């Protein structure tokens, strides 16, 4: 009976080590994937510019419409109350 218990404990320890190794491998791959995806995205982006369209108020719909009309960009509301409307657009001609 004691050898059976020792065998079970040894198997449980091996299982825990395998779980730790598996978790470490999965975490490492996720970290590598994240780093590669962020750096490749940064390399592929064009020069971006930003312009504050309204420093005192931001209605997201109006902000996006104004940004598209004026700069062919994407409008965002940033900051804290009051939010600012900024436009992110391509700097290149």
Residue pairs with C-beta under 8 A, 6 or more apart in sequence:
46 90
46 91
46 92
47 90
47 91
47 92
48 88
48 89
48 90
48 91
49 88
49 89
49 90
49 91
50 86
50 87
50 88
50 89
51 71
51 86
51 87
51 89
52 84
52 85
52 86
53 63
53 66
53 67
53 70
53 75
53 85
53 86
53 87
54 63
54 84
54 85
55 84
56 82
56 84
57 82
57 83
57 85
58 77
58 78
58 82
58 83
58 84
58 85
59 85
60 75
60 77
62 85
63 75
63 76
63 77
63 85
63 86
63 87
64 74
64 75
65 75
66 75
66 85
66 87
67 73
67 74
67 75
67 85
67 87
67 88
67 89
68 74
68 75
70 87
71 87
71 89
72 89
72 90
73 87
73 88
73 89
73 90
74 87
74 88
74 89
75 85
75 86
75 87
75 88
76 85
76 86
76 87
76 88
77 83
77 84
77 85
78 84
78 86
